[in-house]
Amino acid sequence: MLSIFQIKTIAHFEAKTLFRSWFFRILGILMLTIVFFYNLATVVFGEGEIQFAVPSTIPYSNLMFFNVVQAIIAVFLASDFLKRDKKLDTTEVIYTRSMSNGDYVIGKLLGNVFVFTTLNVAMLGMALIFNLILGTDTVNWIAYIYYFLLISIPTLIFIIGLSFILMNIIKNQAVTFAILIGYIFLTMFYLKNQFYHLFDYMVYNIPMLYSDIIGFTDLKLLIIHRAMYLLLGLSFIALSVYRLWRLPNKPYANIYPISLSIILFVGAIFLGSVHVKNAMRGEKLRQRMMVINDKYSNYNRLTLLNQNLKLNHKGNTIDVDCSVKGVNQTNEAIDTIILSLNPSLFVSKLTQDGKELQIVRKEHLILIKPNSKIEPNDSITINISYNGKIDDEACYIDIDEKTRAKGESSDMVNIGKIYNYVSKSFVLLTPESNWYPKTSVGFNKMNTLWMLPDFYRFNLSVTTTTELTAISQGEATTSNNTTTFVNETALPGLSLVIGKYKKVSFNSNQPEIGAYIKPNHDFFNKVFKDIKDTTQRIIYSAFEDYSLKLNMPYPYKHLLLVEVPMQVFSHQRFWANHMELMQPELIFVQEKGGQNRFFTFERNIERNKKWGSGKGLSDKELQVEELKNFLSSFTKQATTTVNFRDNQIKEEDQPNPYYIYDNFFAYNHPVVSKEFPIINTILGSYLTNQTNDKKKQWYSVGFSEDERAVLLLQKENLTQIMLNPDYYSLADNIIKMKGDVLLSLLEKKAGKPQLDEILKNIFMKYKGKPIPFDEINNQIKEKTGQDFGYQLNNWLKSDKLPGFRIGEVDAYKVTDGEHQRYLSRISIGNDGDIEGIVKIAIREESNNNDNNNEERKIDYKAYEIGVNQVKTLSILSDKQPSKVIVSTNAAMNVPVKYEISILKVEGDGSMKAQANEKTTPLVQWDEPGEIVVDNEDSCFHVVNVSKQGLLIKVANKFKRPGEEYQGYMWWMVSGKWGKYVNYQFYGKYLHSAESIRSGGGNAKAIWNIPISNKGQYDIYTFIPRDKAEEDEQHLGEYHYTIHHDDGENKVTINCKDIDGWVLLGTYYCSPGNTTVELNNQSNSRVVIADAVKAVKL
């Protein structure tokens, strides 16, 4: 029988003992100090965007920091008491105590829990203080309780229980401590989110953000996971009672703890199975949906004309009555209508002309037998009633599981993802959720018809509680608790948000521009307090400027930002120039702007004032500049980030989810073609490129997603890529580059002014209506003689690419009338398989008086280069050129951009300026008689100091094209030979090299030169170097060994004195007997192995 008094007494003295432990004191104080300075940086000094957006992340991140250290301290202290007791177990007197084993272990457990709870409370108290700095209205009290109960307690109970039982079994504290520390770091850094977070006992990788709008995304699943580890910990503790080496007070007393341990363990296993089953459910659902889509992908589909929806919001569900009108625009009669609806929505009734129809439900598809066949051009109206919730797992079935599982996180905060949401206080429904019927089966691997946009009229009536506001597209009228939305134009989709909102807008002009925000989330009015009288003018001026720049009118009457939970996420699709957060009329913005720096107005102004161009400006001028920067953020398509991941440097494009362009283009007049469904995206990308400011990225390492896309394009054609989900992360880059080449070639042949005029007239004619591709093709063919459809067909199916050879640049000072200008001359050849386009820009030298924004702008001009042609281009610039930038786009060239430095300008200005293009046949680009061995050739190999293990070799076999390369930065080169890409390196098309950190000389690069005829040869090596580079720390001496007929010679080259081809000497060589070795012994930081060549004398 357990004694509460004994347990309390043991717990009291155990807590005292632990509080006196210097190990506990030092680590506890150290952790509190670290978290204090972390809070100081993120909250007080304003470095944490997410803490300002969602203040409940302050206690969340604090406890996550502490949870890791708490686990380590608990392991040591929990195992230490058993070690201490073992030292005392030297006489039988100890066994004559009045307490039971259960009293003893439970008392020890509670003592440990009390000590760590004290630290947790201190940590939460600190978080609360920093939370209050943001304002009393930002404190989410319930979140503090949730985080303590869900993060700290289960972790503590589990790790203490595991420590108890392992110490009981192993009976060695050092070994137990080592095993448990290894387990902790294994779960943190290796297992992570594997096996559906099953092993993540510290919730280090599980999304647990508590939103101000919806709270946790799924509290039930969180409780299941945390209860699993709580039961496991209690099971281990009960087992420790059973295995304790002290004698029990009563016979059969050990039956109770062992029975309890088994029951708790079985309960934990059951909860674990429920967790895994829930996690796997979505993956299996998407697989079934994909199989069904493939099966019905070629069925003829109705073209919808309009939908009238009546939605009743009832607690955690929606009840919808929908009237759908469609027409058969195919050439065959339709005897089976296919509708698509979210699989969690139950269809209660479906009728035609009052008669209930026979239906078959297959997951998301509804197969309907109409009263009679629908003949071509006949229409039909169907009424359908359905209700239920939205299954988020049925969204984005085209996105691979690895991408779906990739977590969104920031500052120790795992945000999580939701795509749609239905609860009693908040509803978010977007077209992706399939919350209204569609006639497309959706994504499949049989064809690309799922890319065809929907485009029809919607009318919506929403009934909800009086305290909630309904938001959707169209003109809204509200009566009692029902809001009706009427749309005058067709839309590509319909969205709905229901929640507690406050509306702020400017409605005196058209369109109405404003925002729906949570009542206590007004984070912008106080920032722009000095420009309230001019804010409206600035906003509408920026809006009109963008519309004029696009040469497209805005087609709607509203443009509203709608605040949605932080967890709301949308994936990028390669066939769209927008993301799901951008809808017609509506832009869904994560609460308080989320992690988007453009929404952190106050801190941006402060940074600009201290370190930016805002020095010396008044508060009013700073606010105007900040508002303009914020508005311009909606016109930026993407940004490029550089990440170090998987031991590689990777450049990745980060799409802007709030990119507004398609509200003018694709949402207004989508281009439709069953033969070429991708045409809408191609035209959108082309027109976007015409209007985007061409600005230099702040940094480039030479191997971005564009380079990976080009390597993939050399292996697969675009049609194959679009049907393979494994390649979707690069498909958008390929479409953008190939589309740019396709339309640029059409520009060159048809004339840009004429092509622009054709497109403008068609867009005006089809305003608010889908544009048949045949209309565009016929207009282009009639007015220019170019068959765009034929070119587009070749573009999709061809696997041929141009291959450009880029020569040196010469620069001259010239005279243009009375002005002095500069002329840059460059020769570019194409010895690839098809004609291609290169784009060239001149970067001019700047001075300190230049505006920073103007300095970064780059204007590219396109040049067409035919097969086996050399084009010599003379380009004029007003200022002295510093670099010529050549973009090869969709060609065999890697990297895609070449930046060629100009160090010297020839001439005294007497030469007359003349910009021209000269085309000559390409006979031979390389020098005759040269035998070149590049690092990409089979005659080259490297020898590393340590060999790769079996697992790494197996993993490398599954790498996608391009993953073996990375951008070159000498300070990031590793201790093993690796492949790097940079325009400075040698290569016919692929400019790559192998590089390694300097070492003892055991690692080698070896070139076997395929000599065909005996004789004397000059042997050269290629050593790359940027002529304009000032930092030479990574340059030093290279040590070569040349093996030839007369033996071997060792040659040392000082890289600081040379650039390009360097002579290693003249040697007598014969077939199969000539090799060049380069080792990694050097006084430079890195060693680069690129190419060698032999020239017969």
N, C-alpha and C positions, 0 to 999 in steps of 0.2 A: 504494500500500500504506500503510495506516494505521500510525503509529508510536506505540506506547504511551508511550514516553519523551517524544516531542514533545507529545502530548496532556496528559500529566501536568504537564509544564513550563508549558504555556500555561494550564492550569487553575489551577496554583499562583499564577502572577502575576496572573491575572484575579481570583482570590479576594482577593489582597492589595489590588489596586486598588479593589475594591468595598468591602472593609472600611474603607478609608481615605476613602470617599465620605461627606461630611457629610450629603448627602441621605439616604443609607441609614442612617447612625447616628441622625439625628434622628427619622426616621419609625419605625425599629425600636424605639428607646427609648420613644418616645411610645406606640407600640402596646402594648408590654409593660406600661407604666404603666397604660394604660386597662384592659387585661385584668386586671391585678392588682386594681384597685379594683372591677371588675365581680365578680371572684371574692370579694372581701371582702364585697360587699353580698349576694351570693346565698348564699354558704356560711357565712361567719363571722357575719354579721348576720341570717341566716335569711330572706332575702327570696325565695329561689328554691325553690318547692315541688318542681319537677321534678328539681333537683339532689339533693335528699334522697331522692326516690323512686327515681331511677335515677342513681347516681353517675357512670356512664360518660358522662353528658351534660356533665360538667365538661370533659374534654378535647374533646368534640364541639363545645360552644359556644365554647371558647377557639380552636380551630382555625378555626371558621367566622368568628369575628371577624377573626382574623389573615389568613384566606384572601382577604378583600376587599382589605385593605391590601397584602398580599403581591402580589396581581395588579397593583396600581397601581405599586408599587415596581419589580416585575419589568419592566413595560412601559418604564419610564424607563431603568433600568439596561441592559436588553437592547438597546435602541435606541441607547444612549449609546456603546457600544463601537464600533459601526459608524461613528458620527459621529467618534469619536476617531481611528479608523484612517484615515478619509477625509482628515483633516488631515495625516496622516503620509505619505500616498501622493503625494509630490511629486517623487520621483526613481525611476528605473528600478532603483535599488539594492534597493528594497523587494521587487521581484519576483524577486530572486535568492536567496530564502530556501530553506532545505532542507526546510521543512514543506509538506505538501499542504493543499489547501483543506479537506479532511475533518478533518485534524489540527487545523487552526486553529479551525473552527466547533465541533467537538466539544469541544475544550479550553475554548473560551469558554463553551459550554453547561454543562460540568461545573463550571467555576468559579462560575457563577451558581447552579447547583443546590446546590453545597456551602455557599455563603453562606446561602442560604435554608433549607437543611436545618438549619444551625446555629441559626437563629432558631426554626424549628419545634421543634427539640429543647428549646430554652430555654422555649418556650411550653408544651410538654408537661410539662417539669419543674416549671414553676409550677403547672400543673393537678394534677400528682401531689401536690405539697405540700398544696394545698387539699383534694384528695381524701383524703389521710391524716388531715386534721383531722376528717373524718367518721368515721374508723376504718379500720384496716388491712384489715378484712374487706370493706370496700366497694370496694376497688380491683379493677377488671376489667382485668387486664393485656392480654389479647388485644384489647380494644377500643382501647387506645392504638395498637397496631400497625395495626389495621384503619383507624383514622381517618387516621393519617399516610399510609398507602399509598393510600387511596381518596379523600381530600380534597386533601392538599397536593401530592403528586407529579404526578398528572395535570393539575391546574390549572397548576402551575408549568411543566411541559413544554409544555403547549399554548400558554400566553400568551407564553412565551419564543420558541417556534417562530413564532407568529403575528407577534410583534414583529420577529424576524429578517427574515421574508419581506417584510413591509410596508415595513420600512426599506430593504430591498434594492430594492424596486420604486419607492417614493415618493422615497427619497433625501433626505428632509427630516424631521429628528427632531421638530420642533414639530407638523407636520401629522400624522405617524405617532402621536405621543403623544395628540393631540386625538381622532383617529379611534378609537384603542383605548380611551381613557377613556370616550368616548361609547358604545362597544360594551359595555364593562363595566356601565355604569349602565343601558343598554338591557336587558340580560339580567336585571339585578337587579330593576328596577322596572316594566318593561313586558312583556317576553316571559314572565317568571316561569315559570308552569306551562303556558304555551301550547305547543301541538304536542307534548304529552306530555313536557314537560321536555327536549325535544331540544336546545335552545339553552342550557340551564343548565350551562355548563361548570364553574362554581364550586360546583355542587350546593347552591346557596343555597336552593332551594325543594324539593329532593328529600328525602323522608323517609329519615333515616339513623340513627335511634335504635337503640342496641344494648341490648336488654332483658337483665336479669339472668336471665330465664327462658328466652327463645327466641333471643336475639341479634338479628340483622337479620331483618326479615320475609321478604326475598327477596335473599340475597346474590348469586345468579346474575345477576339483573337489574342490580344495582348494578355488578358487575364488567363487564358488557357496556357499560353507559353510560360508566364511567370509562375502560375500555380504548379506547372509540371516541375520546375526546379525547386519550388518550395517543398513539394511532396518528396522529391528526391533527397533533399537535404534532411528533412525530418526522418525519412527512411534510414539514411545513413546514421543519424543520431540514435535511433532506436536500435539499430544493429550494433552500434558502439556500446550501448548498455548491455546487450547480450554478450559481447565479446570482452567486456572489461575483465581484467585479470583478478580483480578483487572478488572474494567469495560472496555469493548472494545470501541474504538473510534467511530466506525460506526455500524449501525444496520447490521445484517446479516454477520458481519465480522467473526464470529466464524464458518460459513459454510466452509470457505476455509481450516482452519487447521484440522477440523474433517474429511473433504473429503480426504485431503492429507494423514492424519493418516490412514484412511481405505485403501487407495490405496497402501501405503507403507506396511501396515500389510499384505494385500493380497499377495503382491509381495514376502514378506518374507516367508509366508506360502507356496507359490508356489516353491520357491527355496529350502525350507526344504523338501518338498515332492520329488523334483528332487534328492536331496541328499540321502534321505532314499531309493528311488527307485534304484539309482545307487548302493548303498551299498548292497541292498537285491538281486540284479540281480545275482551276483556270487553264492550266497547260493542256489538260486532257480535253476540256471544252473547246479550246481553240483548234486543236488537232481535228476534232470531229467536225467543227465548222468548216475547216479547210477542205476536208474530204467531201463534204456536202457541196461546197461551192464548186469544186472541180467537176463534180457530177452534173450539176445544173448550169454550168457556165455558158454553154452554147444554146440554151433555150432562148427563144425570142422573148423580148421583154416589152411591156407597155411603156409608152412615154407619158408620164404624168403631166396633167395640165394645171390642176389645182388641188389643194387640200383644205378642208375646213375642220378644225379641231376644237373640241370642247374638253378642257382638262380640269378635273376636280382634284385638288390637293387634299388628301385625307391622311393626316399624320405622317407615317413613314412610307406611304404608298401614293400612287397616282391612279386616277380612274379617267379613262379617255374615251370619248365618242368621236369617231373620225369619218368624214365623208371624202372619198378619193375618186377623182375623175381622171381617166387616162384614155389614150388613143393608140391604136395599133398603127405605127408608122413603118412597119416592116412590109415585105412583099408576100408574106404568108399569113394564113389564118392562125390565130392563137387559140388553142383549146385548153391550155393550162396557164393560169395567171400565177406568177411568182411574186410574192411580197416578202420583204425582209423586215423583221422586227426583233428587238432585243429578246433573247431567249427567256428572260425572267418575267416578261410581260405575258400574262395569260389572256388568250383571246376567248371572250365569253360569247360573242355573237358576231356573225358576218353575213350580210344580206345583200341581195341585188334586187331592186324594185320590190322590196318588202319580203322577198322569198329568201329563206336561209339557205346558204350554199354549203356544199360538202367541202371540207378542208382536210388537209393532212399537214400536221406540224412536224417539221424536222429541225430541231434546235431553233435556229433563228429564222428559218425559211417557212413560209406558209404557202402550200400548194392548193390552188383554188380551181374548182371546176365551175365555170360560169354557166348560165342557163343555156347558152348556145355559143358556138365558136365566134370569135371576134375577127371579122374580116378586115383586110387592109383598109385603113382610113376610118374605120368605125370606132366609136367611143363607147365607154362603159363607166358607170358610177357604182361604186361599192361602198357600203357602210360597214364599219368595223368597230366593235367595242372591245376594250382590253383594259387590264388593270394589273397592278403589281409594283415591284421595284425595278431598278436598273442594275443589271449585272455588269460591273466594271470589267470583269474578266473577258467579256465578249467584245471589248474595244481593242482596236489596233492589232488585229490578228495577223497583219502583215509584218509586224515588228518582231524580230527574233527574240527568243527567250533571254538571251544574255543581255541584250539592250534593255528589255523590260525589267530585268532583275537589278540592273545597275541603279544604285541608290542615289538620291539627291541629298547632299549633306553640306554643312557649313559650320565651322567652329564647334566641333564635337556634337553637332545637332544633326540627327538623321531625320530628314523632312518627310520622306515618303511620297507616294504618288497616288492621286485619284484623278479620274478623267470626268466623272459625273457623280452626282450625289443627290440622294433623296432622304430627307428627314423631316420631322414635324416643324423645324424652325428654319430650314434652309434647303433649297432645291437648285441644282445646276444641271441643265440638260443641253447638250450640244448635238449637232448632227452625228458625231461619231458614235453616240450611244444608241443610235437606232431607236429613239423613243417615239418616232412616228413612222408609218409604213413607207418603204421604198421599193422600187421595182428592180433594183440591181442586186444580184446575189452577193456582191462584194468581192473582196480579194480572192484570187485563185491563181494557179500556176499554168492554166490552160491557155489563157489569152490575157490581153491587157484592156479589155472593155470596161473593167472596173474603174479605169481612170476617167471615163466619160463623166462630166459634171452633171449633177441634177440641176434643173432650172425650171421652177414653176411657182405659181402663186400660193401663198399661205394666208389663211385667216385663222386667228387663234382667240379663244375665250378661256380665261383662267379664273377659277374660283378657289379662294383660299381664305384664311382667317383675316380679320380686319387689321390686325397689327402688322401683317406682312405685306410687302410690296412686290408686285409681279412686274418683271422687265423682259421685254422681247422686242423684235423688230416690228416696225409699222407704227401707225398712228394709234395712240392709246386713249381709250375712254373708260372711266371707272364708274360703276354704279353699285352701291353697297359694297360687297366683298368680291365682286366680279369685274375683271378688267378684260376689255376686248381690244385686240390688235388687228388692224386692217392694213394690208399691204397693197399699194397701187401697182407695184412692179414685181416681176418674178424674182425669186431668190434662189441661190444655190443650196440653201439649208435654213433651218429655223432653230433658234436657241431660246431657252427660257431660264430665267433666274428668279427665285422667290426668296425673300429674306427681309430682315429689318434694315432699311436703307434710308438715308437722307440724300436728297437730290440737290446738287448745285450746278447751275448751267447758265449759259447765255442764250436766250431764245429770241432776242430782238432781230437777229440776222438769220440767214439760211446758209448752211444747216445749223440746227441747234447743237451747240458743243458744250459738253458738261461731263459730270461724273455722278455715279451712285456710290456712296461710301457708307460704311458703318457709322452710326450716329456719333460715336466718340473717337472716330478715326480721322478727323480733319487735320491733316499734317501739312497743309500747304498754305492756308489763308494767312497764318501768322508770319510765314516766311516772306510772302510778297505783299506785306502790308503797305509799303511805300509806293507801290505801283498799281494799287487797286483801280485807279481811274483810267489806267492805260492797258490793263491786262487784256481786256476784250479786243482792243485794237491790235495788240501784238499777236494774239492767238489767231485772229482771222486773217491778218496780213501774212503770217507764216503759212496758213492753210491755203490761201489763194496763190501764193508764190509757188507752192508745191504743185498745185493743180495746173498752173500755167506752164511749169517746167515739164510736166508730163504731157501737156497738151490734151488733157482729158478732164471733163467736168466731173464733179462729185455727184453720183446719181441719187443719193438719199437725202432725207430731210433731217436726219439726226446723226451725230457721232458722239457716242457716250462711252466713257470709261466705267467699268463695273468692277467693284472690289469683290474678289472671290477668295476662298481660303488659300493659305500658303501652300497646301499640298496639291492644289490643282496643277496639272502638268499636261503638256501636249508634246507629242513626238513629231519630229520633222519627217515629211514625206518627200521623196525625190520628185514626185509628179506634181507638186504644188509649190507655189512661191509664197505660201503663208503657212501658219500653224493654227491649230484649233482655237487658240486663245484669241485669234483675230477673226471676228465674224462680221457679216454685213451690219453696219451701223454700230456694232458693239465691240469693245475691246476689253477682254477679261484680264484684269490686273491683280496679281497676288496681293494680299492684304498689305496696305501701306507701301506698295511697290515692291515688296519682297526683297530679294537680294540685288535688284537692279540699281546700280549706282546713280542712274539718272533721276531716281525718285528721292534720293537723299539730299534734298535741296539745301538745307541749312549747312550741312557739312561740306557740300560742294562749294558753296559761297565762301565758307571759311578757308577751304583749301585754295581756292582761286585768289582770295585776298592775300594769303600768305606766300604762296609759291607759284601761282599761275600768272596769267596776263592781267589779273584784276588789281595788281598793285597800283595804288594811287587813285583808284576809282571810288566814287561815292557809293553809299549803301544802295541808293536807287539804281545806279548804273550796274552794280553787281547783280541786283535782282533781275534787271532786264536781260543781262547776259545769260544768267542762269535759266530763265524762262525760255529764251531762244534755244539754248543748248538742249533743254528738255524736249521742246517741240521737234527739234531736228532729229532726236533719237528715234522717232517713229518713221523716219525716212531711210534709216540705215538697215540694210538687209542682213548683215552678219558682221561678226568680228572674228579675228584670228587670235587664238591663244597658243602659247607654247607650254607644253607639259612634259615633265620627266616621269615616265611611267613604264613599268616592265623593263627597267634598265635601258630605256631608250628615250631620246628627245623626240617629241612628236608635236607637229603643228596641226591644230584642229580648228575647223570653222565652227563657230558658235552662232547658230541662226538667231535672229532677233524675233522673239515670239510676238512682238507688237509692231511688226513691219506692216505699214498701212497700205502698201501699193495695190494689193488686190481688191481693196475697196473701190478703187478707181477702174481697174481692168477686169480681172477674172470674175468678180462678183457682178459686174455690169453687163458684159457681153462675152461670155466664154466662147471659145472656138471649138466646134464639135466635129469629130471625124471618127467613124468606126474603124476606118483603115489605119488612121494615125492618131490614136487617143492622146498621145503625148504632145500634140501640136500646141495645145493651149499653154502648156508649161514652157515650150520652146519660145513661143512668141512673147510670153511674159518675161522670160529671162532676157531675151534680146532687147525688149523695150526698156527693161530695168537698167541694163548696162548702158543704154544711151543716156539715161538721166542721172545715174549715180555719179557723185564726185569721185574722180580717180585720184585716190590719195595713197601714198606709200604706207605700207604697214610699218609700224614702229620698229619691227624686228622681224627677221626671217632667217631661218637656219637652213633653208634650201631643200627641205623635204616635208611638204605639207600634204593635205588630202588631195590636192591637184596632182602631185607627183605619183601618189599611190594610185590615183584614178587612171593616169596615163599608162602605168605598168599593167594595170588590169585590162585596159583597152587593147593592149597588144596581144592579149590572150583570148578575149571574148569580144563579140560584137555587141552593140547596144541592145538589140532585141533579147539576146541571151542573158544579159545583165539584168534587164528589167523583169525577167521571169525567175530570177534567183534571189531570194531574200538575203542570202549570205553577202550579197554585194550592194545592198541598198544604202549602206553608209557612204558609199562612194558614187552611187548612181547620180545623185544631184550634181556633183562636181562634173561628171562626164557629160550630162545633159547640158549643163551651163557652158562648158568649153566647146563641145561639138556643135551645140546650137549657135554659139557665137561664130564659129567657123562657117557653118551653113548659111546663116543670114548675112555674114560679112561678104562671102563669095557672091551671094545674090545681090547685095548692095553694089559690089564692083561691076557686075554684069548688067544689072538693071538701072543702076544709078540711084544713089541714096535719096535725093529729093523726090524722085518719082515714086520710089517704094514707100517713103513716108506719106506721100500724098494719097496713095492707094489705100494704105492701112487707115489713115485718118478718115477718109470718106466712108469706108466700110464700117468703122466703129460708130460713126455718126448715124449711119443708116440703120444699124442694128442696136441702137441704144436700148438697154434693158431686155435684149433678146439674144438667144444663142446664135452664133455665126456659123453657118455651114462652111467647112473648109473648102469645098468646091467653089464657093463664091470668091474666096481669096485667091485660090489657084487660077480660076478663070480670069479674074481681073489682072493678075500679074502676067499671065500668058498673053492676054489680049493687048496689054499696053507696053509690055517689055519683050515679049517673045520667049520668056523663060518659063520652062515647065517646072514649077516649084514642087509639084507632087512627085514627079520622077526623081528630082534631086533628093527629096525627103525620103523616098523609098530606099534609094542607094545609101543614104546617110544612116538609116536604121539597120540595114542588113550587111553593109560592107565591113570587112575586117581590115581594110587597107588604110594606111596612115601616111602622111607626108613625113619626110625626114630631113631636117634642116641642118646645114653646115654653116657655122657662123664664123666669119673672118674677123680680122683685127679692125680697130677703129682708128682713123686718122682725123685730126681736127685742125682747122685752118682759120686764121683771122681774115675776114673778107670785107669788101665794101659793097653796100647796097644803097645806091644813090648817094645821099649825103650822110648816110648812117654807117657806123661800123657794126658788123655782126659777126657771127661765128658759123662755120659750116662743119658738120660732122659727116664723115663718109664711111660707110660700112658695106661689105659684100656678104650676101647670104645666098647659099645654094640649096636646092632641093633635089636630093637623089633618092627620095622615097618613092612610094607607089602611086600617089595621087597628088593633085595640086593642093596647096594649103595657104593659110593666112598667117602672117606674122604681124605683131603689133609692136611698134617702136615708139619710145618716148625719150626725150632728152631731159636729164636732170641738170639744171643750171646751178652754178655756184651761187650761194646766197651771201648776203651781208647781214650785219646785226640789225639793220633798220627794217629788214623784210618782216612782214607779218607772218607769224608762225603758221597760220592756217594756209595762207597763200603759198608759202614755201613748200608745203607738203603736197600740193596738187600736182598731178601728173596727167598730161594729155597724151593719149596714145593715138597713133595713126596706123590704119591697117594697110598692109601691102600684100597683094596676091603674087604668089610665086609658083609657077607651073613645074611640072615634072621635068627633071634634067635641065633646069634653068638656073642661072646665077643672076641675081638682081643686085646691082650696085646702087645704093641709095645715098643721095646727098641731101642732108636735112639742115635747115637754117634755124638758128636760135638767137635771141637778142642778147643774152648774157653768155659768158664763157661756160661751156659745158663741162661738167665734172664726171658724168657717167652717161652711157647709153644703155637703156633698159630694153631688152628684147623679150617679148612674150610669144612663145611658140604655140600655146593653147593645146588643142588635141592633135598632137604629133608624136613621133617616137622619141622626142627629146625630153630628157630629164636632167636637171630640173626644168620646170616650165619657164622660169624667168632667169635671164642672164643679165648681170649688171657688170658692164665692162667699163673700168675706170679710164679716164683720160687725164694723164699727168702732164702732157705737153701739148701746146697749141702752136702749130707751124705758121709761118708767114708773117709779113709785116703789115698786112691789110690792103696791099695793092691788088690782090686777086678779087675779081668781081664775083658777087654772090650769085649763085645759080642752083636752086633746089630742083633736082630732077631724079628720074629713075632710068637706069640703063640695064637692059636685059640682054644676056648673052647665053649661048648654050653651055651646059655643064659637061665638060669633057672628062676631066679628072681633078678631083679636089686634093687628094693626098699626093705627096711627092712620089714619083716613080722609083722603084728599086728599094723602097723601105720595107722592112719586116718589123711590124709593130705587134707587141704582146701587151695587151691591156689587162688590168686586174679582173676583168669580166671574162677573159678568154680561158679555155680549158688548159692552156699551157702554163697557167699561173695557179699556185696554191700557197697556203700559209701553214706554218707549224706553230701551234700554241704551246706554252709551257705546260699547261694542264689540259687534259682532254675533257670534252663534254661528256656528262653522264648519259646513261641510257634514257632517262626520263626526258631530258632536254632534247635529245636527238628525236625521240618520238614526238614531242610537242612541236618541234620545228617542222615536222612533216605536215602538220595541219595548219601552218601559217598561211594567211591569205597573201596574194601577190603584193609585194611592197613592204611587208613586215620585216624583212631581213635588212632593210636599209633604214638609216636615220640621217637627220641633218647634221652637218659637221660644225662642231664648236670645239676647239682644241682643248679647252679646260674641262670638257665633259667626256673625253675619250677614256675608255676603260683599259684594264690590264690584259685584255684579250683582243686579238685581231677582230675588227668589226668593219662592216661595209657602211661607208658614209657617202652622201651625195652633196656636191657643191659645184657651182658653175666654174670654179677655178680648176677643177680636176680635169684630167684628159678623158676623152671618150668620143667615139663617133657620134652617138646620140645620147647614150647614158653616161653622164659625167660623174663617175664614182671612183672611189679609192678605198683601200684597206688601211686602217690606222690603228695604232696601239700606243699605250703609254710607254715611255722609255723605261728600260730595265737593264737586266744583266747580260743581254745578248742571246739568250736561249730561244726566244721567239724569233721566227724568221719568215720572210716572204721570198718566194722563189719563182723566177721566171725561166721557163725552158724555151729558148729561142729556136723556132723551127728553120734552121739553116738548110737550104736546098743545094747550094753549090759551095765547094771549098773556096777559101780565099781570105783576103784581109778585109776586116769589117771594122767600121767605127761603131762602138756600142754607146748608146745614149740612155739616160734615164730622165723621166719627167718628174720634176719637183714643183708642185704648185705653190703659188704665193700671190696674195693680193697686193698688187703694186702700190695701192693707196694705203695699205695697212701700216700703222705706226707702231703698234705693239708687236715686238719681235721676241717676246719671252719664249714662245713655243718653237722658235727656230734655232737650230744648232748644227752639229756635225752628224752626218749619216755615214755608216760604215758598210760598204759594198764589198762583196767577193765575186770576182768574175772567173768562171771556169771555162777554159778554152783548150785548144790542142796542145799548147805549150805549158800547160799546168794551170795555176790559178794566181790571180793578182788581187790584192786588197787595195781598195781605193776609199779615201775619206773625202767627203764633199761638205763644204761649209754652206749651209742653206741660206745664210744671210746675204751672200754675195751673188746669188743667182735667181733666175726665175724661168720656168719652162724646161726645155730640153737642155741637158747638161752632158757633155762628153765624158765618158768614163775611161776612154782609152781606145787604142786600135789593137786588134788581136786577130790571130789566124784561127779561123773557125771552120769546122766541118759538120755535116749533119749528125744530129743526136749527141753533140758533145759540147754544147754551149749553154751555160746557165748563168744567171745573175742572182745573187743572194743579198738580201738586206736584212740585218738583224736589228733588234730593238735597243742595242747599246748606244746611248747618245746622251749628250749634255743638254739636249732640247727637251721640252716637256713631252712631246709626242713624236712618233715616227710615222711617216706616210709612205705607203707603197702604192704607186699608181701605174705607171707604164714604163716599158723599155722598148728600144728599137735598135735594129742593126741596119747599117747602110753599107753596101758593098762598094769597095774602092775600085 
